[in-house]
Amino acid sequence: MVDLLKKNFLRPLSFIDFYLFISAMSGLFLFGLAFIGEHNSPKFFEHYFFLKMFAVISTFTFIRNFGRGEVLHNVNGIGPFLLGQMAFLWAHSLEQGNEYGLLLSFIPTLTAFYIIETDLELDNIDKTSKAMSVFGFFAVLCATFFLKGESSYEVPRYYKLSTLMTFFFWNMSIGGLSHFNIHRDNKKFILRLFRKNGHELSKIAGHSDKSTKDRYFFHDLINLTHGLNLFLGNKIAKSDGLAPQETMEVLQEVRTLESLVKDHYKLGHKNLVNSYNVVNFEFAKGAIFSMIENLLPSSLVDSSFIFEGNLSQEAPMDMKENNLVHYPTLYRVLNNLVKNISESKADRVEFVFNYDSLGLHIKIKNNIYKLDDKSQELAKDLSDIILDFRPEDQKGNGLGLESVTRLCEEKGGKFSFQITDGQWVSEIFLPFPHSHNQQLRKLA
């Protein structure tokens, strides 16, 4: 247990992780009290068998998935788990002959409704269908309980009070966590407004948040189609057809485009089942390599790649399975930076990818030909490139760096750069994703 906490508390925890912890503690608390008070009773396990099963299943799931709650959600494991909790608590009410277990089952029911409502992978029809299924299941449990006859077993008064205390503790904890989860992004945005940065951003402060995000998204979208245009234009120039592997790469670019649009507008569609949201890094790596090859052709640019930490060849497979990234954010960030490198006419680039318990760290080094190192106002020139406060129709690559900074901060990450020995060094940190709009994809 100690190793579990050390390993997973270093990683950002999600709502599901906290739910697993609280439900496990609630189950152990109730069963522990019952065992202390009535373990000498010959019918102890007859009256508390399903409560024991609830405590065991909740604790086992917590131990196996704590720190990986979103993975459990992505592989559709959280739904059966919640339904199982509801069923065991309902059965506990039947074995006790009172409504206290059924009262507790109301909490996993509400949790299921909350997870369905906050899952942006679902459209309104899917949300309604899933919510009605959960409601129907709970209604059947309630109906069968109230149709059952009275039980002769008298529940101890202390256990009744303990059950009520557990209900209020569990309910208030889940309610508080859901409220925090909903408003977390808004709090981060407010903090960013008051955070002092090294650069002056006052000239763009007059734009609304939505219009600024739309402007960044439009810029990043054109960057993506630009890479696709380069690839297809090269094929046309050579009168070359597409090989099967190249056709798959184009298909992946189209799905990437769909994923970016879906992530930006937060809307669902029945034809977007194959879009990418949260994926394993190994899956994203193929699209990243393809994009880099389009913008930095190996015939013109010497690109090297280094993989460290949980991405190294020596890393255990169970660690590699947890190398999750938010695909639209990662792709937009790298596409902006790689396109800027392409436009700077660099001929040597080094990419270093490192995944640890906190998330993904990327360092990109490239030589610089675009800047005049003899300029006495090099710092000012760099600032102009980064922020680029020129009229909209004269914007250069500065808008891309603004977009990178914002994308990283919105996910709780960070982007920074420095000039060292004639090299532009970009550093990106994207934390382990912990939002509810995730869809895990792994390489076959």
C-alpha positions in Angstrom: 0.0 0.0 0.0 2.8 2.4 0.8 4.5 1.7 -2.5 1.2 2.3 -4.3 0.7 5.7 -2.7 4.3 6.7 -3.3 4.0 5.7 -7.0 0.7 7.3 -7.8 0.5 10.4 -5.6 3.3 11.8 -7.8 0.8 11.7 -10.7 -2.2 14.2 -11.0 -5.2 12.4 -9.7 -8.6 12.4 -11.3 -12.1 12.5 -9.9 -12.3 8.7 -10.5 -9.1 8.1 -8.5 -10.6 10.0 -5.5 -13.9 8.1 -5.9 -12.1 4.8 -5.7 -10.3 5.8 -2.6 -13.4 7.2 -0.8 -15.6 4.2 -1.7 -12.9 1.7 -0.5 -12.5 3.5 2.8 -16.2 3.6 3.3 -16.6 -0.1 2.6 -13.7 -1.0 5.0 -15.1 1.3 7.7 -18.6 -0.2 7.6 -17.4 -3.8 7.5 -14.8 -3.2 10.1 -17.4 -1.8 12.5 -19.7 -4.7 11.8 -16.9 -7.2 12.4 -15.9 -5.6 15.7 -19.4 -5.5 17.0 -20.8 -8.9 15.8 -18.0 -11.2 14.7 -18.9 -13.6 17.5 -22.4 -14.0 16.1 -23.0 -17.4 14.4 -24.8 -15.7 11.6 -22.4 -12.8 11.1 -21.4 -13.7 7.5 -25.0 -14.4 6.7 -26.0 -10.9 7.6 -22.9 -9.1 6.3 -21.7 -11.3 3.3 -22.6 -8.8 0.6 -21.2 -5.9 2.6 -18.0 -7.9 2.8 -18.1 -8.4 -1.0 -18.7 -4.6 -1.5 -15.6 -3.8 0.7 -13.4 -6.4 -1.0 -14.3 -5.3 -4.6 -14.0 -1.6 -3.8 -10.6 -2.1 -2.1 -9.3 -4.4 -4.8 -10.3 -2.0 -7.6 -8.7 0.9 -5.6 -5.4 -1.0 -5.2 -5.3 -2.1 -8.9 -6.3 1.3 -10.4 -5.4 4.1 -8.0 -3.6 6.7 -10.1 -4.9 5.1 -13.2 -8.6 6.0 -12.8 -8.9 7.4 -16.2 -7.5 4.3 -17.8 -10.2 2.3 -16.0 -12.7 4.8 -17.5 -11.2 4.6 -21.0 -11.4 0.8 -21.2 -15.0 1.0 -20.1 -14.3 -0.5 -16.7 -15.8 2.2 -14.4 -19.4 1.4 -15.6 -19.4 -2.2 -14.5 -17.6 -1.3 -11.3 -20.3 1.2 -10.3 -23.1 -1.2 -11.3 -21.5 -3.9 -9.2 -21.3 -1.5 -6.2 -25.0 -0.8 -6.6 -25.8 -4.5 -6.8 -23.8 -5.5 -3.7 -25.3 -2.6 -1.6 -28.8 -3.6 -2.8 -28.1 -7.2 -1.8 -26.8 -6.0 1.5 -30.2 -4.3 2.1 -32.0 -7.5 1.3 -29.8 -9.5 3.7 -30.3 -6.9 6.4 -34.0 -6.3 5.7 -33.7 -2.5 5.8 -33.1 0.3 3.4 -29.6 1.5 4.6 -27.7 -0.4 1.9 -30.1 0.9 -0.8 -29.5 4.4 0.5 -25.7 3.9 0.1 -26.2 2.6 -3.5 -27.7 6.0 -4.4 -24.1 7.4 -4.3 -22.6 5.2 -7.1 -25.8 5.8 -9.0 -25.2 9.6 -8.9 -21.5 9.1 -9.7 -22.5 7.2 -12.8 -24.8 10.0 -13.9 -21.9 12.5 -13.3 -19.4 10.6 -15.3 -21.8 10.2 -18.2 -22.7 13.9 -18.2 -19.0 15.0 -18.2 -17.9 12.6 -20.9 -17.4 14.7 -23.9 -17.0 11.7 -26.1 -20.7 11.1 -25.9 -23.3 13.1 -27.8 -26.7 14.0 -26.2 -28.4 10.9 -27.5 -25.7 8.5 -26.1 -25.8 10.4 -22.7 -29.5 10.1 -22.5 -29.4 6.4 -23.4 -26.7 5.5 -20.8 -28.3 7.7 -18.1 -31.7 6.0 -18.6 -30.0 2.5 -18.4 -28.5 3.4 -15.1 -31.7 4.9 -13.8 -33.6 1.8 -14.9 -31.2 -0.5 -13.2 -31.5 1.5 -9.9 -35.3 1.6 -10.2 -35.4 -2.2 -10.6 -33.2 -2.6 -7.5 -35.6 -0.3 -5.5 -38.7 -2.1 -6.7 -37.4 -5.6 -5.9 -36.4 -4.4 -2.4 -39.7 -2.9 -1.5 -41.6 -5.9 -2.9 -39.6 -8.2 -0.5 -41.1 -9.1 2.8 -39.8 -7.8 6.2 -36.8 -9.5 7.8 -36.7 -10.7 11.3 -33.1 -9.5 11.8 -32.7 -6.5 14.0 -29.8 -4.3 12.9 -27.7 -2.9 15.8 -28.4 0.8 16.5 -24.7 1.7 16.3 -24.5 0.2 12.8 -27.5 2.2 11.6 -25.9 5.5 12.8 -22.6 4.5 11.2 -24.3 3.8 7.9 -25.9 7.2 8.0 -22.6 8.9 8.9 -20.9 7.0 6.0 -23.6 8.1 3.6 -23.2 11.8 4.5 -19.4 11.6 4.4 -19.3 9.7 1.1 -22.0 12.0 -0.4 -20.3 15.2 0.6 -16.9 14.1 -0.5 -18.1 13.1 -4.0 -20.2 16.3 -4.3 -17.2 18.4 -3.4 -14.9 16.6 -5.8 -17.4 16.9 -8.7 -17.8 20.7 -8.0 -14.0 21.1 -7.9 -13.6 19.0 -11.1 -16.1 21.2 -13.0 -14.6 24.5 -11.9 -10.9 23.4 -12.0 -10.3 24.8 -15.5 -11.9 28.1 -14.7 -9.7 28.5 -11.5 -6.6 27.8 -13.6 -7.6 30.5 -16.0 -8.2 33.0 -13.3 -4.8 32.2 -11.8 -3.2 32.7 -15.2 -4.8 36.2 -15.4 -3.0 37.3 -12.3 0.2 35.4 -12.9 3.1 37.7 -13.7 4.9 36.6 -16.9 8.3 37.7 -18.3 6.5 39.0 -21.4 4.1 41.8 -21.8 0.7 40.5 -23.0 -1.4 43.6 -22.6 -1.8 44.2 -26.3 -3.8 41.0 -26.7 -5.7 41.3 -23.4 -8.5 43.2 -25.2 -9.5 40.1 -27.1 -12.1 37.8 -25.6 -11.0 34.4 -24.4 -13.1 32.7 -27.1 -11.9 34.8 -30.0 -8.3 34.3 -28.9 -8.7 30.5 -28.8 -10.5 30.5 -32.2 -7.6 32.5 -33.6 -5.0 30.1 -32.3 -7.1 27.1 -33.5 -7.4 28.5 -37.0 -3.7 29.1 -37.1 -2.9 25.5 -35.9 -5.5 24.0 -38.3 -3.8 25.7 -41.3 -0.5 24.4 -40.0 -1.8 20.9 -40.2 -3.3 21.2 -43.7 0.0 22.8 -44.8 1.9 19.7 -43.9 -0.6 17.6 -45.7 -0.4 19.9 -48.8 3.4 19.5 -48.8 3.1 15.7 -48.8 0.5 15.5 -51.5 2.1 18.2 -53.6 5.3 16.3 -53.6 3.5 13.2 -54.8 1.9 15.1 -57.6 5.1 16.7 -58.7 6.8 13.3 -59.0 3.7 11.8 -60.7 3.8 9.3 -57.8 0.8 7.3 -56.5 0.2 6.5 -52.8 1.5 3.3 -51.4 -0.8 1.4 -48.9 1.3 2.7 -46.0 1.1 6.3 -47.3 -2.6 5.9 -47.7 -2.8 4.9 -44.0 -0.8 8.0 -43.1 -3.1 10.3 -45.0 -6.1 8.6 -43.3 -4.4 9.3 -39.9 -3.9 12.9 -40.9 -7.7 13.2 -41.7 -8.6 11.6 -38.3 -6.1 14.0 -36.6 -7.9 16.9 -38.3 -11.2 15.5 -37.0 -9.8 15.1 -33.5 -8.6 18.7 -33.4 -12.0 20.0 -34.5 -13.8 17.9 -32.0 -11.5 18.9 -29.2 -11.8 22.6 -29.9 -15.6 22.7 -30.2 -16.3 20.1 -27.6 -19.0 18.5 -29.7 -19.9 14.9 -30.5 -20.9 13.4 -33.8 -21.9 9.8 -34.7 -19.2 9.8 -37.4 -16.4 10.7 -35.1 -16.0 7.3 -33.4 -12.4 7.0 -34.7 -11.1 10.4 -33.6 -8.2 10.5 -31.2 -8.4 12.1 -27.7 -6.3 10.5 -25.0 -3.9 7.9 -26.5 -0.8 6.0 -25.6 2.4 7.8 -26.6 3.4 4.8 -28.8 0.3 5.4 -30.8 0.9 9.1 -31.2 4.5 8.6 -32.2 3.6 7.4 -35.7 1.6 10.6 -36.5 4.4 12.7 -35.0 7.1 11.1 -37.1 5.0 11.5 -40.2 4.4 15.2 -39.5 8.1 15.8 -38.8 9.1 14.0 -42.1 6.6 16.2 -44.0 7.9 19.5 -42.6 11.6 18.5 -42.0 12.4 16.0 -44.8 15.2 13.7 -43.9 16.9 14.6 -47.2 17.3 18.2 -46.0 17.3 18.0 -42.2 19.3 15.8 -39.9 16.8 14.9 -37.2 17.6 12.7 -34.2 15.3 11.2 -31.7 16.0 10.2 -28.1 13.6 8.4 -25.8 14.2 8.3 -22.0 12.4 7.3 -18.8 9.3 5.2 -19.4 9.7 5.7 -23.1 13.1 4.0 -23.3 13.5 0.5 -24.7 14.4 -0.8 -21.2 11.2 0.5 -19.6 8.8 -2.3 -18.3 5.7 -2.8 -20.5 3.3 -2.0 -17.6 4.9 1.5 -17.4 4.7 2.0 -21.1 1.0 1.3 -21.0 0.5 4.3 -18.7 2.3 6.8 -21.0 -0.9 8.6 -21.9 -1.0 11.9 -23.7 -3.8 14.2 -24.8 -3.4 13.8 -28.6 -4.9 17.1 -29.9 -2.7 19.1 -27.5 0.5 17.2 -28.2 0.0 17.3 -32.0 -0.8 21.0 -32.1 2.2 21.9 -29.9 4.7 19.9 -31.9 3.2 20.9 -35.2 3.7 24.6 -34.3 7.2 24.1 -33.1 8.3 21.9 -36.0 6.8 24.3 -38.6 8.7 27.1 -37.0 11.9 25.1 -37.2 11.2 24.4 -40.9 10.8 28.1 -41.6 14.0 28.9 -39.8 15.9 26.8 -42.3 17.5 24.7 -39.6 19.4 21.6 -40.9 20.0 19.9 -37.5 17.3 19.1 -35.0 17.3 16.9 -31.8 14.1 15.7 -30.2 14.3 14.3 -26.6 11.1 12.6 -25.2 11.0 11.6 -21.6 7.9 10.3 -19.7 8.0 10.0 -15.9 5.4 9.8 -13.1 4.3 13.4 -13.7 3.8 13.3 -17.5 5.6 13.9 -20.8 8.7 16.1 -21.1 10.0 17.2 -24.5 13.2 19.1 -25.3 13.8 20.2 -28.9 17.2 21.7 -30.0 17.8 23.2 -33.4 20.4 25.4 -34.9 19.4 29.0 -35.9 19.9 30.7 -39.2 17.1 33.2 -39.1 18.3 35.4 -36.3 21.1 38.0 -36.7 23.5 37.1 -33.8 25.3 40.4 -34.4 22.2 42.5 -33.6 22.6 44.6 -30.5 18.9 44.2 -29.8 18.8 40.4 -30.0 16.6 40.2 -26.9 14.0 42.6 -28.4 14.1 40.7 -31.7 13.4 37.4 -29.9 10.6 39.0 -28.0 9.1 40.3 -31.3 9.3 36.8 -32.8 7.6 35.1 -29.8 4.8 37.5 -29.2 4.6 39.1 -32.6 2.3 42.1 -31.8 1.9 43.1 -35.5 -1.4 43.5 -37.4 -3.3 40.3 -38.0 -2.5 40.2 -41.7 1.3 40.5 -41.0 1.5 37.9 -38.3 4.5 35.5 -38.5 5.4 32.5 -36.4 4.9 34.4 -33.1 1.2 33.3 -33.1 2.3 29.7 -33.1 4.4 30.2 -30.0 1.5 32.0 -28.3 -0.7 29.0 -29.1 1.9 26.5 -27.8 2.2 28.5 -24.5 -1.6 28.6 -24.0 -2.1 24.9 -25.0 0.5 23.8 -22.4 -0.9 26.0 -19.6 -4.5 24.9 -20.3 -3.4 21.3 -19.5 -1.5 22.3 -16.4 1.8 22.1 -18.3 4.5 24.5 -19.3 6.4 25.8 -22.3 9.7 27.7 -22.2 12.7 28.4 -24.5 16.2 29.6 -24.4 19.1 30.4 -26.8 22.2 28.4 -26.0 25.4 28.2 -28.1 23.6 29.2 -31.3 20.7 26.7 -30.7 17.1 27.4 -30.1 16.1 25.0 -27.2 12.3 24.5 -26.6 11.1 22.6 -23.5 7.6 21.3 -23.1 5.9 19.6 -20.2 2.4 18.0 -20.6 1.1 16.3 -17.4 -0.5 13.0 -17.3 -4.1 13.6 -18.6 -6.8 13.5 -16.0 -9.9 14.9 -17.7 -13.1 12.8 -18.4 -13.2 13.2 -22.2 -10.7 10.4 -22.8 -10.6 7.4 -25.2 -7.6 5.1 -24.7 -6.0 3.8 -27.9 -3.1 1.4 -27.9 -1.0 -0.2 -30.7 -2.2 -3.6 -31.5 
